[in-house]
Amino acid sequence: MIRVELPYHLRQLAHVEREFRLDVAGPVTQRSILDALEARYPMLRGTIRDHTTHERRAFIRFFACGEDLSLEALDAPLPEAVASGKELFRIVGAMAGG
């Protein structure tokens, strides 16, 4: 079981706390986390990644173990600390502008 943190607007939509636990089947990757998240909370479909392409939306970032994983391959294994639930997988709304 992994630990996930969502930004405020997505927490409100899914009716979850800031941090919650999520069962992920198979290897723990960004794709497997997002698949499990959308399966458990269907109201989040299309908010984190595009409905058709399943690509990450432009102003959403993924962080774990103090690193930005947003540009990593979706099927790359995440660090063991995330897979074991020791560290959070954070989904963050990015800031833009000047």
C-alpha positions in Angstrom: 0.0 0.0 0.0 1.4 3.4 -1.0 0.8 6.8 0.5 -0.5 9.6 -1.8 -1.0 13.3 -1.3 -3.2 15.4 -3.6 -3.6 19.2 -4.0 -6.5 20.9 -2.2 -8.9 21.1 -5.2 -8.5 17.4 -6.1 -8.9 16.4 -2.4 -12.2 18.3 -2.3 -13.3 16.6 -5.5 -12.4 13.1 -4.3 -13.5 13.7 -0.7 -10.2 12.5 0.8 -7.7 13.8 3.4 -4.5 15.4 2.4 -2.7 12.1 2.7 -4.3 8.7 2.1 -3.4 5.1 1.3 -3.9 3.4 -2.0 -3.6 -0.2 -3.1 -1.5 -0.6 -6.3 -1.3 -3.9 -8.1 1.9 -5.0 -9.7 5.0 -2.8 -9.9 4.7 0.7 -8.4 5.0 3.2 -11.3 3.4 6.5 -12.0 1.0 4.8 -14.4 0.0 2.1 -11.9 -0.6 4.7 -9.2 -2.7 6.9 -11.6 -4.6 3.9 -12.8 -5.4 2.8 -9.2 -6.3 6.4 -8.2 -8.7 6.8 -11.1 -10.3 3.4 -10.5 -10.9 4.2 -6.8 -11.9 7.8 -7.4 -13.5 8.0 -10.9 -14.3 11.7 -10.4 -10.6 12.4 -10.8 -10.5 11.0 -14.4 -9.3 13.7 -16.7 -8.1 16.0 -13.9 -4.5 14.7 -13.6 -4.0 13.3 -17.1 -5.8 13.7 -20.4 -8.8 11.4 -21.0 -7.6 10.3 -24.4 -3.8 10.3 -24.4 -3.4 9.6 -20.6 -0.5 12.1 -20.7 0.1 14.2 -17.6 -1.7 17.6 -17.7 0.6 20.6 -18.1 0.1 22.1 -14.7 0.3 18.9 -12.7 3.7 17.7 -11.3 4.7 14.4 -9.5 7.2 14.4 -6.6 8.6 11.6 -4.5 11.7 11.3 -2.2 12.4 15.0 -2.8 12.6 14.7 -6.6 10.5 15.9 -9.4 9.4 12.8 -11.3 7.1 14.6 -13.7 9.3 14.1 -16.8 10.3 10.5 -16.0 8.8 7.6 -18.0 5.3 6.7 -16.7 6.3 3.0 -16.5 9.6 3.5 -14.7 9.7 1.9 -11.3 9.3 4.4 -8.4 11.8 4.3 -5.5 11.4 1.5 -3.0 10.6 4.0 -0.3 7.4 5.0 -2.2 6.5 1.4 -3.1 6.8 0.4 0.6 4.8 3.4 1.8 7.7 4.9 3.7 7.6 8.0 1.4 4.7 9.9 -0.1 3.9 10.1 -3.8 2.8 13.8 -4.2 0.6 15.1 -7.0 1.1 18.9 -7.0 -0.6 21.7 -8.9 2.2 23.7 -10.6 2.4 27.5 -10.5 2.8 29.6 -13.6 3.1 33.3 -14.3 5.4 36.0 -13.2 
